[in-house]
Amino acid sequence: MRLLERAARRALTVLDATATRLYGWTWNPVHQTGTVAAAMLLVLLATGLYLVLYYRVGSPAASVAAIAADPWVGSWMRTLHRYASDLFVVAALLHAFRMFAQSRSWGPRSLAWVSGLFLFGLGVICAWTGFVMAWDSFGERLGREGARLLDVLPVFSEPLSRIFAGDRPVPSAFFFVNLFVHIAVPLAMGVALWLHVSRVARPVLLPPKPLLWSIIGALTAASVILPAPLGAPANAFTLAPTTPTDVFVAWWLPLSERFAPGGVWVVALIAMVIGVMVPRVARKPREGALAPSVVDPRLCTGCNQCPQDCPWDAITMVKREDDRPALVARVDPERCVSCGICAGSCAPMGVGPPGRTGRDQLATVRSALEIAGVDGLPIVAICCEQAPAGQVAELRLRGAYVHPVSCVGNLHSSVIELFVRNGAPGVIVFGCPPRDCVSREGPKWLYERVFNDREAELQPRVDRRRVRIATLAPGDGGASIAALGAFVHDLAAMERPDRESDAALDMVCDSVSGEEAES
Amino acid sequence: MTPPLRPLRWAVAAMASAAGLVLMAWASAAPLRYQPAGVARLRLSWTARPERIEVCRSASDEELERAEEHMRQRVVCDGRFATYALRVEADGRLLSESIVRGAGLRNDRPVYLLRDFDVTSGVHRVRVSFTRRERTDTVATNAAPSGRTGADTGLFAGRAEREADERRRRARGAIPARLVLDTTLTFAPGRVLVVTFDGDRRALEVLDGRAPSR
């Protein structure tokens, strides 16, 4: 599984880099696969509401043909409905691949993974019934295959396949039930979507507006220019040599038709079991870098900041067990993904994953500075560990002192201050693209803490001109080097800061002994 | 934080997006092969009730006396549903030979038959036979004894007669003991001819789709 995950990670990096080169990281749709899929559900809902007004269960093929023949609205609306379903499938598959490659499919994310699988499966069923509604040659093909597969289940007294035999008209009841399923399944998808995001705080359901409207605009333009063809009306007495097949939804159809229905069910069941088992197989020991955050109750002031910043709703404030009046933070290890954002949010440095709390970060920096020597400290580039190694090496080659952190959201602002106080002319923090942060909100909270005085803020005594935040995205190495160059240029106009004693920091950050805490 | 896209990059991105959309439009309606070209198909499709093969006798007065009043059935029948041998030939060549039973665990549901046979287009002599496998010359099938209905009294007066009527009605609605279609059919390429059971005529017939099914 680790090998598979690593291979997937490499493939994803290539894909990410290619998309970033094309669109830039702000417009990179590969970073937005989940939200694009959700946006497509909204497009499907809107266009579906229009289409259902003109659909007739008594004459399905004729009514869809009439919709398709309407050049003003019906044609592109129907095509947009189809293209949106195609993009939903592509985006959902890429999203699942992304989560797997980034090892975000297990532990507290298991529910999201499993509900996502069901969401995808429901989407395919919905698309299946949608194509049957049109009742053209492709719809008939899907209908026949669906009936063939269902007939092996001990559900229907009369085999469904006989509906399409031709010895009697296909009953309107069939199209009514099909329409009912087509409309009911999205309701189930709504529940699945709610489950899918139920474990995250502030779920982001839509891409940024410019990207959202660009995608919808491009799909609409494609719908007008390239309307989806409608196959010949279904006819039980003709054998269509080909059907206009939607390969996004029905890529499996030519395979499935070759095998016995029982075999198809077995394969589908095995695929489902493998999918559901991924969180179990991909899980890693919750220790070391993946250990959940812990709270030091002696340091916790009950400020309520870490529950607000936690992207996973893993922290709650509870009554203290000692006699201090404030509340104390409590981390639910079942929900904590060890992103470390709480460590960056805690001014007194009382919470965070073991080894990554603010105090641990300061200790690490001090050791690193001792080893590296602090005289003539160059510009410090704090980089997310997820950043491409090649691009980080480029920064090093250009003279920056690189300090890695597990996530820039994990970074405590005091670390920046410590570097500046030790004579670094400036500190540039390279985070991942905001929508590509494995900790979800790392770059956002970092920016707020450094420039907008969000709790655990960078102290006012630190000259903000000496601090910069930039993005380091695969495929956009030039931009990170340019950002570093611009920062060097700006700093050149400033005097190099004197190295100060970090006594003040020590005063704030020295660990509290047990006796002190008790007193 | 947002790096602007230069015009050239915009153009490349736009072209890549357009290519992606064209690819998506094509894949959204890719002409995938479905049925082999040039062949025709013979389809057998019908639903009908299998015949009930029963041995009936009149219950004696003592037996009726022992039963609860609402259970007093003058004519008692035991039996099972018939099974059928399906044989399909084209130009004297055997296409299929199978045994067909009623649906359900007890085979007491109707026979649901659906079989497809690919044939080359052209003229073929087709013979379909659907024959009951059970012989009934040794059993008194549906032999509802006449008379003695006078024993049915009270709420259940005339019950034996009604049951006999019901058995006769069921027998009329059941598949005949032997159905044979032996005819010459012209199969056009890419067309399906459907052989079905006409319940009114109690015979097999061929549909060619001239009357559109929908």
Interface residues (C-beta under 8 A of the other chain):
Chain A: L22 Y23 G24 W25 T26 W27 A61 R82 Y83 D86 L87 V90 W135 S137 F138 R141 S157 E158 P159 S161 R162 A165 G166 D167 R168 P169 V170 A218 L219 A221 A222 L226 A228 P229 A234 N235 A236 F237 T238 L239 A240 P241 T242 T243 P244 T245 D246 V247 F248 L253 P254 Y447 I469 A470 T471 D476 A479
Chain B: M1 T2 P3 L5 R9 V12 A13 A16 S17 L21 V22 M24 A25 A27 S28 A29 A30 P31 L32 R33 Y34 Q35 P36 A37 V39 A40 R41 R43 S45 W46 T47 A103 G104 R109 P110 Y112 L114 G190 R191 V192 L193 V194 T196 L207 D208 G209 P212 S213 R214
